[in-house]
Amino acid sequence: MSGADGTTGASGATYAAAGVDIEAGDRAVELMKEWVAKTRRPEVLGGIGGFAGLFDASALKAYDRPLLATSTDGVGTKVAIAQRMDKHDSIGRDLVGMVVDDLVVCGAEPLFMTDYIATGKVVPEVVAGIVKGIAEGCVLAGCALVGGETAEHPGLLEPGEYDVAGAGTGVVEADKVLGAERVREGDVLVAMASSGAHSNGYSLLRHVFFEVAGWELDREVPEFGRTLGEELLEPTRIYSLDCLALIAAAEVHAFSHITGGGVAANIARIIPAGLEARLDRGTWTPPAVFGTVGRLGGVATLELEKTLNMGVGMVAVLPPAAVDPALALLAGRGLPSWVCGEVVASEGATTVGGAKGGDGAASLHGDYAA
């Protein structure tokens, strides 16, 4: 029998003695239930605790040809910041943003998400905090959290370590799919502000701030107006409802979610052959965190631009007539946005970041605004 201290007795080993606490997992589920309930959509059937989440797809009958879109992602090494700060209730919003904003790029409405949390030791309050953030992100995205998994991996992860991942599903009418095939010469690029570094480039950020500069997370940084830790843990802005509102109100040809690879490389993925996106650095001033990491680490501008979002989280590609209505709509929703470039005939421009998904290109010109 297993002793009260979790050791094994005469009858052999136990799961608890091996480091897995099933009761802690059950407590975590109880703590997260109220947050999951806040994400519920009318199409969700059943509750948390089943083997699978159920979503009533009968609403798709209203579509002529519904296409399901799917995306999966994580938040990378940003989880190390959350663990060091012992603050776990916002990292889930980063996860949702990384998933749903990839869905909305093609014009899809995010419907539901599932999550996966792997940890060295289940601490119910920590897991519930992570799920609270995921639920808050789902509310901001308009999608449901229909299920998830928490796995305890002793020996693979340390007791205070965890990683998170998620998958999402959305739907879009086939004849309304956005992308490179809709982009035309003369289209205008409208940038939407990021909330900071979002969830990309944190290996570089951690290297510069912690290893090169020797800064601590509780360091007050005047340029940031808060501590380094608070700056680095700022949640990813979630754009899905803003983008869906924009699609409903104005003609949109494409979106680009600015994640790993930076602004130019991600925009290049939606530019068709024969065209290029010409971006003007002078139309915006990147938040202080980007200049600070460049200065402290001696990081070249091109390296920053192909690693970090530089203050732009999403870009819409619109015909000229749709620009003013789009800017007005986004301003009304409290989302800073501006014209950052245009689509022109290709002149063989060098792509910053090196990605050419649509066989087109994107290039950055000029200096950042003062």
C-alpha positions as CSV (number, residue, x, y, z in Angstrom):
1,M,0.0,0.0,0.0
2,S,1.1,3.6,-0.5
3,G,1.9,5.5,2.6
4,A,0.6,8.9,3.5
5,D,3.8,10.4,2.2
6,G,3.3,8.9,-1.2
7,T,5.9,6.2,-0.8
8,T,5.3,2.6,-1.9
9,G,4.6,-0.2,0.4
10,A,4.4,-4.0,0.2
11,S,1.8,-3.9,-2.7
12,G,4.2,-2.0,-5.0
13,A,4.4,1.3,-6.8
14,T,1.6,3.8,-7.2
15,Y,0.8,6.6,-9.7
16,A,1.2,9.1,-6.8
17,A,4.5,7.8,-5.9
18,A,5.6,8.1,-9.5
19,G,4.7,11.8,-9.2
20,V,1.2,12.1,-10.7
21,D,-1.5,13.5,-8.5
22,I,-4.9,12.6,-9.9
23,E,-6.7,14.3,-7.1
24,A,-4.9,17.6,-7.8
25,G,-6.0,17.3,-11.4
26,D,-9.6,16.9,-10.3
27,R,-9.4,20.0,-8.1
28,A,-8.0,22.0,-11.0
29,V,-11.0,21.0,-13.1
30,E,-13.4,22.2,-10.4
31,L,-11.6,25.5,-10.1
32,M,-11.6,26.2,-13.9
33,K,-15.3,25.3,-14.5
34,E,-16.6,28.8,-13.8
35,W,-14.2,30.4,-16.3
36,V,-15.0,27.8,-19.0
37,A,-18.7,28.5,-18.5
38,K,-18.1,32.2,-19.4
39,T,-17.1,31.2,-23.0
40,R,-20.2,29.2,-23.7
41,R,-21.9,29.7,-27.1
42,P,-25.4,28.5,-27.9
43,E,-24.0,25.7,-30.1
44,V,-22.0,24.1,-27.2
45,L,-23.5,20.9,-25.8
46,G,-22.8,19.4,-22.5
47,G,-20.3,20.7,-19.9
48,I,-16.7,20.3,-18.9
49,G,-15.5,16.8,-17.9
50,G,-16.6,14.8,-20.9
51,F,-14.2,12.9,-23.1
52,A,-14.9,15.2,-26.0
53,G,-16.4,18.6,-26.5
54,L,-19.6,18.8,-28.5
55,F,-20.5,21.7,-30.8
56,D,-23.8,21.8,-32.7
57,A,-22.9,22.3,-36.4
58,S,-26.5,22.7,-37.6
59,A,-26.0,26.4,-37.8
60,L,-23.7,25.7,-40.7
61,K,-26.7,24.8,-42.8
62,A,-27.2,28.5,-43.3
63,Y,-24.0,28.6,-45.3
64,D,-24.0,27.8,-49.0
65,R,-20.6,26.1,-48.9
66,P,-19.1,26.3,-45.4
67,L,-15.4,25.8,-45.1
68,L,-13.9,24.8,-41.8
69,A,-10.6,26.5,-40.9
70,T,-8.3,25.1,-38.2
71,S,-5.2,26.4,-36.5
72,T,-2.9,25.2,-33.7
73,D,-0.2,27.1,-31.8
74,G,1.5,27.7,-28.5
75,V,3.1,30.8,-26.8
76,G,6.7,29.7,-26.9
77,T,9.1,30.8,-24.2
78,K,6.9,33.5,-22.9
79,V,5.7,30.9,-20.5
80,A,9.1,31.2,-18.8
81,I,8.3,34.8,-17.9
82,A,5.0,33.8,-16.4
83,Q,6.6,31.1,-14.3
84,R,9.4,33.4,-13.0
85,M,6.8,36.0,-12.0
86,D,4.4,33.4,-10.6
87,K,1.6,35.1,-12.6
88,H,-0.4,32.6,-14.7
89,D,-3.7,34.3,-15.4
90,S,-2.8,36.1,-18.6
91,I,-0.7,33.6,-20.6
92,G,-3.9,32.0,-21.8
93,R,-4.9,35.1,-23.6
94,D,-1.6,34.9,-25.6
95,L,-2.6,31.3,-26.6
96,V,-6.0,32.3,-27.8
97,G,-4.6,35.3,-29.8
98,M,-2.0,33.1,-31.5
99,V,-4.7,30.6,-32.6
100,V,-7.9,32.6,-33.4
101,D,-6.1,35.4,-35.3
102,D,-4.6,32.9,-37.7
103,L,-8.2,31.7,-38.3
104,V,-9.6,35.1,-39.0
105,V,-6.9,35.9,-41.6
106,C,-8.8,33.9,-44.1
107,G,-12.1,35.5,-43.0
108,A,-13.2,32.7,-40.7
109,E,-15.2,33.3,-37.6
110,P,-13.6,31.4,-34.7
111,L,-16.1,28.9,-33.3
112,F,-14.3,26.9,-30.6
113,M,-11.0,26.1,-29.0
114,T,-9.4,23.3,-27.0
115,D,-6.3,23.6,-24.9
116,Y,-3.5,21.4,-23.7
117,I,-1.4,22.1,-20.6
118,A,1.6,20.0,-19.7
119,T,3.2,20.5,-16.3
120,G,5.8,18.9,-14.0
121,K,3.3,18.9,-11.1
122,V,-0.3,19.9,-11.1
123,V,-1.0,22.9,-8.8
124,P,-4.7,23.4,-9.1
125,E,-4.6,27.2,-8.6
126,V,-1.9,27.6,-11.3
127,V,-3.8,25.4,-13.9
128,A,-7.0,27.2,-13.1
129,G,-5.2,30.6,-13.6
130,I,-4.0,29.5,-17.0
131,V,-7.5,28.4,-18.0
132,K,-8.9,31.6,-16.7
133,G,-6.7,33.5,-19.1
134,I,-7.7,31.1,-22.0
135,A,-11.4,31.7,-21.2
136,E,-10.9,35.4,-21.1
137,G,-9.2,35.3,-24.5
138,C,-12.1,33.2,-25.9
139,V,-14.6,35.8,-24.7
140,L,-12.6,38.5,-26.4
141,A,-12.5,36.3,-29.6
142,G,-16.1,35.4,-29.5
143,C,-15.4,31.6,-29.5
144,A,-16.1,28.8,-27.0
145,L,-13.7,26.8,-25.0
146,V,-15.1,23.3,-25.4
147,G,-12.5,21.2,-23.7
148,G,-8.9,20.6,-22.9
149,E,-6.3,18.4,-21.3
150,T,-4.0,18.8,-18.3
151,A,-1.1,16.4,-18.2
152,E,1.3,15.8,-15.4
153,H,4.8,14.9,-16.6
154,P,7.1,14.4,-13.6
155,G,10.7,13.8,-14.6
156,L,10.2,15.5,-18.0
157,L,9.2,18.9,-16.6
158,E,10.2,20.4,-13.2
159,P,7.4,21.0,-10.7
160,G,7.1,24.7,-11.5
161,E,7.3,24.3,-15.2
162,Y,4.5,24.0,-17.8
163,D,3.8,24.5,-21.4
164,V,0.6,25.4,-23.1
165,A,-0.8,24.7,-26.6
166,G,-4.2,25.0,-28.2
167,A,-6.2,24.3,-31.3
168,G,-9.1,26.3,-32.8
169,T,-11.8,25.8,-35.5
170,G,-13.6,28.4,-37.4
171,V,-15.9,28.7,-40.4
172,V,-16.0,30.8,-43.6
173,E,-18.2,30.9,-46.6
174,A,-16.3,29.5,-49.6
175,D,-16.8,32.5,-51.8
176,K,-15.7,34.9,-49.0
177,V,-12.3,33.4,-48.3
178,L,-9.7,36.2,-48.0
179,G,-6.2,35.9,-49.3
180,A,-3.5,36.6,-51.9
181,E,-5.9,35.8,-54.8
182,R,-8.0,38.9,-53.9
183,V,-5.0,41.4,-53.6
184,R,-4.6,43.9,-56.4
185,E,-2.2,46.6,-57.5
186,G,-3.2,49.8,-55.8
187,D,-4.5,48.2,-52.6
188,V,-3.7,49.9,-49.4
189,L,-2.2,48.4,-46.2
190,V,-3.7,49.3,-42.9
191,A,-1.7,48.4,-39.8
192,M,-3.3,47.6,-36.4
193,A,-1.3,48.3,-33.3
194,S,0.1,45.4,-31.3
195,S,0.0,45.5,-27.5
196,G,3.7,44.8,-27.3
197,A,5.9,41.8,-28.2
198,H,2.8,39.5,-28.2
199,S,4.2,36.0,-28.1
200,N,7.0,36.0,-30.6
201,G,10.8,36.5,-30.2
202,Y,10.9,35.8,-26.5
203,S,14.1,33.8,-26.8
204,L,15.8,36.9,-28.2
205,L,14.1,39.2,-25.6
206,R,15.1,36.9,-22.7
207,H,18.7,36.6,-24.0
208,V,19.1,40.4,-24.2
209,F,17.4,41.4,-21.0
210,F,18.5,38.7,-18.7
211,E,21.9,37.4,-20.1
212,V,23.3,40.4,-21.9
213,A,21.9,43.3,-19.8
214,G,21.5,41.4,-16.5
215,W,18.2,43.0,-15.8
216,E,15.7,41.5,-13.3
217,L,11.9,41.2,-13.9
218,D,11.1,43.7,-11.1
219,R,13.3,46.4,-12.6
220,E,11.4,49.6,-13.1
221,V,11.9,50.8,-16.7
222,P,11.0,54.5,-17.2
223,E,10.6,54.0,-20.9
224,F,8.0,51.3,-20.3
225,G,6.2,53.1,-17.4
226,R,6.2,49.8,-15.5
227,T,8.5,46.9,-14.6
228,L,10.3,44.8,-17.2
229,G,8.2,41.8,-16.1
230,E,5.0,43.6,-16.6
231,E,6.1,44.8,-20.0
232,L,7.1,41.3,-21.1
233,L,3.9,39.7,-19.8
234,E,1.5,42.1,-21.5
235,P,-1.1,39.9,-23.1
236,T,-1.3,39.5,-26.9
237,R,-4.0,41.7,-28.4
238,I,-6.8,39.6,-29.9
239,Y,-8.1,41.0,-33.3
240,S,-10.6,38.5,-34.4
241,L,-13.8,40.4,-33.6
242,D,-12.3,43.6,-34.9
243,C,-11.4,41.9,-38.2
244,L,-14.8,40.3,-38.5
245,A,-16.4,43.7,-37.9
246,L,-14.2,45.2,-40.6
247,I,-15.2,42.4,-43.1
248,A,-18.9,43.1,-42.4
249,A,-18.5,46.9,-42.9
250,A,-16.0,47.3,-45.7
251,E,-14.4,45.5,-48.6
252,V,-11.3,43.5,-47.3
253,H,-9.0,41.6,-49.6
254,A,-6.6,40.0,-47.1
255,F,-5.3,40.1,-43.6
256,S,-1.8,39.3,-42.3
257,H,-1.3,38.2,-38.7
258,I,2.1,39.5,-37.7
259,T,3.8,36.8,-35.7
260,G,7.2,35.1,-36.0
261,G,9.1,36.5,-39.0
262,G,8.0,40.1,-38.5
263,V,6.0,42.5,-40.5
264,A,7.4,42.2,-44.0
265,A,7.8,38.4,-44.0
266,N,4.2,37.8,-42.9
267,I,2.8,40.3,-45.3
268,A,4.8,38.7,-48.1
269,R,2.7,35.5,-47.5
270,I,-0.4,37.2,-48.9
271,I,1.1,39.1,-51.8
272,P,0.5,37.4,-55.2
273,A,3.2,36.9,-57.9
274,G,4.0,40.1,-59.8
275,L,3.2,42.4,-56.9
276,E,5.0,43.6,-53.8
277,A,3.9,45.3,-50.6
278,R,5.9,48.5,-50.0
279,L,5.8,49.5,-46.3
280,D,6.8,52.8,-44.9
281,R,8.6,52.7,-41.5
282,G,8.0,56.4,-41.1
283,T,4.2,55.9,-40.5
284,W,4.6,54.5,-37.0
285,T,6.9,54.6,-33.9
286,P,7.5,51.1,-32.4
287,P,6.8,50.8,-28.7
288,A,9.8,51.4,-26.4
289,V,10.5,47.7,-25.7
290,F,11.7,47.2,-29.3
291,G,14.1,50.0,-29.3
292,T,15.4,49.1,-25.8
293,V,16.1,45.5,-26.8
294,G,17.9,46.7,-29.9
295,R,20.0,49.2,-27.9
296,L,20.9,46.8,-25.0
297,G,21.7,43.9,-27.2
298,G,23.2,45.7,-30.2
299,V,20.6,44.1,-32.3
300,A,20.5,45.4,-35.9
301,T,17.2,46.9,-37.2
302,L,16.8,44.2,-39.8
303,E,17.3,41.5,-37.1
304,L,14.6,43.1,-34.9
305,E,12.2,43.4,-37.9
306,K,12.5,39.8,-38.8
307,T,12.1,38.6,-35.2
308,L,9.6,41.0,-33.6
309,N,6.3,42.6,-34.6
310,M,7.7,46.1,-34.0
311,G,4.3,47.4,-32.9
312,V,2.1,46.0,-35.6
313,G,0.0,42.9,-34.8
314,M,-2.4,42.7,-37.8
315,V,-2.5,44.2,-41.3
316,A,-5.5,44.6,-43.5
317,V,-5.2,44.9,-47.3
318,L,-8.0,47.0,-48.7
319,P,-9.0,48.8,-51.9
320,P,-8.5,52.6,-51.6
321,A,-12.2,53.4,-51.2
322,A,-12.4,51.2,-48.1
323,V,-9.6,52.8,-46.2
324,D,-11.4,55.7,-44.5
325,P,-14.4,53.6,-43.4
326,A,-11.9,51.0,-42.1
327,L,-9.9,53.5,-40.1
328,A,-13.1,55.0,-38.7
329,L,-14.5,51.6,-37.7
330,L,-11.3,50.5,-36.0
331,A,-11.0,53.8,-34.1
332,G,-14.5,53.4,-32.9
333,R,-13.5,50.0,-31.5
334,G,-10.6,51.5,-29.7
335,L,-8.0,49.9,-31.9
336,P,-5.2,52.2,-33.1
337,S,-4.7,51.8,-36.9
338,W,-3.0,53.7,-39.7
339,V,-2.1,53.4,-43.4
340,C,1.4,51.8,-43.5
341,G,1.9,51.0,-47.2
342,E,0.6,50.0,-50.5
343,V,0.6,47.2,-53.1
344,V,2.6,48.0,-56.2
345,A,3.9,46.2,-59.3
346,S,6.9,44.1,-58.4
347,E,10.4,45.5,-58.9
348,G,12.3,42.6,-57.4
349,A,12.4,44.0,-53.9
350,T,14.3,42.2,-51.2
351,T,12.0,40.7,-48.6
352,V,12.9,41.6,-45.0
353,G,12.6,38.2,-43.2
354,G,13.0,36.1,-46.3
355,A,9.4,34.7,-46.6
356,K,7.5,34.8,-49.9
357,G,4.4,32.8,-49.4
358,G,2.4,34.1,-52.3
359,D,5.4,34.5,-54.6
360,G,5.1,38.2,-54.0
361,A,7.3,40.2,-51.7
362,A,7.2,42.9,-49.0
363,S,9.8,45.5,-48.2
364,L,10.3,48.1,-45.6
365,H,11.5,51.6,-46.5
366,G,12.5,54.7,-44.6
367,D,13.1,55.4,-40.9
368,Y,10.7,55.0,-38.1
369,A,8.8,58.1,-37.0
370,A,10.2,60.1,-34.1
